[in-house]
Amino acid sequence: SQMCFFLMLGASECFLLAVMAYDRYVAICNPLHYPLVMNQKKCIQMAVGSWIGGAPVQIGLTSQIFSLHFCNSNQINHFFCDISPILKLACGDVVVHEMSVYVVALLFSTFPFMLILVSYSKIISTILRLPTVRGRAKAFSTCSSHLLVVFLFFGSISITYLRPKSNHSAGTDKLLSLFYTIMTPMFNPLIYSLRNKDVITALRKLLLRKIA
C-alpha cells in the first residue's frame, strides 16, 4: 500500500509540475489570453487529470512487483518501501520487472520533464525579447521558484531510477530519496508561499498584531 501511494503521488507531482510550467508559459508568452486559457474549469480539469492520470499504471506496476517471491521479506535496507530495495529481496529473475520500472520512470518523469523544457525554452525566448531589464528580471523571478522545485525533484528522481544498476548503493539511494520524498515537499510551501506578495503581506500583518 505504501509503495502504491508513493508511486501515484510521485506521478501526480510530475504532472503537476508540467501543468505549472504550462501555466507560466501562458502567463508570460500569452498574457492577454491568460484569463481565457487558464480559466477555473481548465485549471480544475488539469489538476484532476494530474492526480488520477498515473494511478492505473502505478497500481499495475505495484501489483507486478509484489507478484514476485521474496526472501527475507521482513528486512528492507531503506526507510520506506521504494522499488529498488524491494526488488533486491526477490529470489527469482527480476529483469522484466526492472525494465518495467525503467519504462514507467521514463513515461512519468521524462515525458513531463520534456514538456517543462519545451515550455521554458519558449518562456526564456519571450523574456529575452522584453525591452526593459526590469521586465526581464520580473519575469525570471516569476519562474525561479518553480524551476528550483523542478530541478530538485526531477534531478533526484532521475539519478535514482534511471542510472545503471551497477551504480546503485543503499546509502546513495537513501540520500537521494530524501530529496524527492521529504526535502522537495518541505520546500514547496516555503518557495511558493514566501514569494507570494499577498502571503508576505498577511504574515507581516499577523506579526505586527502579535507584537502590538
PyMOL commands that set and color helices and strands:
alter all, ss='L'
color gray80, all
select helices_A, chain A and resi 2-29+31-37+40-52+55-65+83-88+95-128+133-162+165-167+170-193+197-211
alter helices_A, ss='H'
color red, helices_A
deselect
rebuild
show_as cartoon
